[in-house]
Amino acid sequence: MPQAVLMTCRHSVHELDRLCSFKLAPTSDHLDLDWAPAGLIQIAELSGMDPHPVAALRRALRGDSEVSPAYRDHPNTIWEHPVTALDADTVGGVAAVLGSLPDAASVLVPPAGHAAWNAFDKAPQGLDDPRGYLILHLTALLEFYDQAARRRWAVVMWWD
C-alpha cells in the first residue's frame, strides 16, 4: 500500500478496519500466507543460517511496529495478533536482503533430512509435505515483497 495509506491507518481506526476487512485495497494487493509465517520463522531460525536474512524474514512476517494500538479495542479484532507494519523504506531493505539470497527457498527452508526439521513443530496438522508448503508460501512472500519494494509501498500484516 502507498505509505500515505499506512499513515492514514495509523491515525484512523476506521480506515485500519477497512483495510483489515479487505475494503480499502484491491484483492491483488493482499497476500494470504495461510499458517506458514510461524513455520517459516521457526525453520529459518532452526536452520543455523546467517542471522541477517533470518531477521529480514522475521521482519517481513511480523512487521516492526503496531499500526494503531487503539484498533485492539475495535469490535471483531483479534487482540492477541496486533496489526503491524513496515514502512516503505524498510520494505525496500527487507526485500533487498531476501532478494540477495542465491536461492532463498533452499536457504531459508533447508532440505529434508536437515537437523532443523527434527525440532520443527509449526506445520499445520495433517500436512504431508511441510517443506513444499513452506517453500510455496515463501516464494509468494518474496514475490510480494519484491513488488512492494518496486512500488515503494509499505506493508501491513495481520492474522484473522
C-alpha positions as CSV (number, residue, x, y, z in Angstrom):
1,M,0.0,0.0,0.0
2,P,1.2,3.5,-0.5
3,Q,3.0,5.0,2.5
4,A,0.2,7.6,2.8
5,V,-2.4,4.9,3.3
6,L,-0.4,3.4,6.1
7,M,-0.2,6.9,7.8
8,T,-3.9,7.3,7.4
9,C,-4.4,3.8,9.1
10,R,-2.1,4.8,11.9
11,H,-4.4,7.8,12.7
12,S,-7.8,6.3,11.9
13,V,-9.1,3.0,13.4
14,H,-12.0,3.2,10.9
15,E,-9.5,3.2,8.0
16,L,-7.5,0.4,9.5
17,D,-10.6,-1.6,9.9
18,R,-11.5,-1.0,6.3
19,L,-8.0,-2.4,5.4
20,C,-8.3,-5.4,7.6
21,S,-11.8,-6.0,6.2
22,F,-10.4,-6.1,2.7
23,K,-12.4,-3.0,1.7
24,L,-9.5,-0.4,1.4
25,A,-7.2,-2.1,-1.1
26,P,-7.9,-4.4,-4.0
27,T,-7.6,-8.2,-3.6
28,S,-4.4,-8.2,-5.7
29,D,-2.7,-6.1,-3.1
30,H,-3.2,-8.7,-0.4
31,L,-1.2,-11.9,0.3
32,D,-2.6,-14.7,2.3
33,L,0.1,-16.9,3.7
34,D,-2.2,-19.3,5.5
35,W,-0.5,-20.6,8.6
36,A,3.0,-20.5,7.0
37,P,4.5,-17.5,8.8
38,A,5.2,-19.2,12.2
39,G,6.7,-22.2,10.4
40,L,8.8,-20.1,8.1
41,I,10.3,-18.2,11.0
42,Q,10.8,-21.3,13.1
43,I,12.5,-23.4,10.4
44,A,14.7,-20.5,9.3
45,E,15.8,-19.9,13.0
46,L,16.5,-23.7,13.4
47,S,18.4,-24.0,10.2
48,G,21.5,-22.3,11.7
49,M,21.9,-19.9,8.7
50,D,23.3,-16.4,8.9
51,P,21.1,-14.4,11.3
52,H,20.8,-11.3,8.9
53,P,18.4,-13.0,6.4
54,V,16.5,-14.7,9.2
55,A,16.0,-11.3,10.8
56,A,14.8,-9.9,7.5
57,L,12.3,-12.8,7.1
58,R,11.1,-12.2,10.7
59,R,10.5,-8.5,9.9
60,A,8.8,-9.4,6.7
61,L,6.3,-11.6,8.5
62,R,5.9,-9.8,11.9
63,G,6.5,-6.2,11.0
64,D,8.2,-3.6,13.2
65,S,5.5,-1.6,14.9
66,E,1.8,-1.8,15.7
67,V,-0.2,0.3,13.3
68,S,-2.7,1.6,15.9
69,P,-2.9,0.2,19.4
70,A,-6.5,1.7,19.5
71,Y,-7.5,-1.0,17.0
72,R,-7.3,-3.6,19.7
73,D,-10.5,-2.2,21.2
74,H,-12.3,-2.2,17.9
75,P,-15.1,-4.9,17.6
76,N,-14.2,-8.1,15.9
77,T,-10.4,-7.8,16.1
78,I,-8.0,-10.5,17.3
79,W,-6.4,-8.8,20.3
80,E,-3.5,-11.4,20.5
81,H,-2.3,-10.6,17.0
82,P,-2.0,-6.8,16.6
83,V,-1.9,-5.3,13.2
84,T,1.8,-4.4,12.4
85,A,3.6,-2.7,9.6
86,L,6.8,-1.9,7.8
87,D,7.2,1.5,6.2
88,A,8.2,1.7,2.5
89,D,11.9,2.3,3.2
90,T,12.1,-0.8,5.4
91,V,10.2,-2.9,2.9
92,G,12.9,-2.0,0.4
93,G,15.6,-3.0,2.8
94,V,13.9,-6.3,3.7
95,A,13.2,-7.1,0.0
96,A,16.9,-6.4,-0.8
97,V,18.2,-8.8,1.9
98,L,15.8,-11.5,0.9
99,G,16.3,-11.0,-2.8
100,S,20.1,-11.2,-2.4
101,L,20.0,-14.8,-1.3
102,P,21.1,-17.1,-4.1
103,D,18.1,-19.4,-3.6
104,A,16.0,-18.1,-0.8
105,A,13.7,-21.1,-0.8
106,S,16.6,-23.5,-0.3
107,V,18.5,-21.3,2.1
108,L,15.6,-20.4,4.4
109,V,13.8,-23.8,4.1
110,P,16.6,-26.4,4.5
111,P,16.3,-29.7,2.6
112,A,14.5,-32.7,4.1
113,G,16.8,-34.5,6.5
114,H,18.4,-31.3,7.8
115,A,18.7,-31.3,11.6
116,A,16.4,-28.3,11.8
117,W,13.4,-30.5,10.9
118,N,13.8,-32.6,14.0
119,A,12.7,-29.7,16.2
120,F,10.2,-28.2,13.7
121,D,6.7,-28.1,15.2
122,K,4.9,-25.2,13.4
123,A,3.5,-27.1,10.4
124,P,-0.3,-27.3,10.2
125,Q,-1.8,-30.6,11.3
126,G,-2.1,-33.2,8.6
127,L,0.4,-31.6,6.3
128,D,2.1,-34.3,4.2
129,D,4.8,-32.0,2.8
130,P,5.8,-29.2,5.2
131,R,8.9,-28.2,3.2
132,G,6.8,-27.8,0.0
133,Y,4.2,-25.9,1.9
134,L,6.7,-23.5,3.3
135,I,8.5,-23.0,0.0
136,L,5.3,-22.3,-1.8
137,H,4.4,-19.6,0.7
138,L,8.0,-18.3,1.0
139,T,8.1,-17.9,-2.8
140,A,4.8,-15.9,-2.7
141,L,6.2,-13.7,0.1
142,L,9.4,-13.0,-1.8
143,E,7.5,-12.0,-4.9
144,F,5.1,-9.9,-2.9
145,Y,8.0,-8.0,-1.2
146,D,9.8,-7.5,-4.5
147,Q,6.7,-5.9,-6.0
148,A,6.1,-3.8,-2.8
149,A,9.7,-2.6,-2.9
150,R,9.4,-1.7,-6.6
151,R,6.2,0.2,-6.0
152,R,7.7,1.9,-2.8
153,W,4.9,0.5,-0.7
154,A,4.5,0.0,3.0
155,V,3.3,-3.5,4.1
156,V,0.7,-4.2,6.8
157,M,0.4,-7.6,8.5
158,W,-2.4,-9.2,10.5
159,W,-3.9,-12.5,11.4
160,D,-7.6,-13.2,11.1
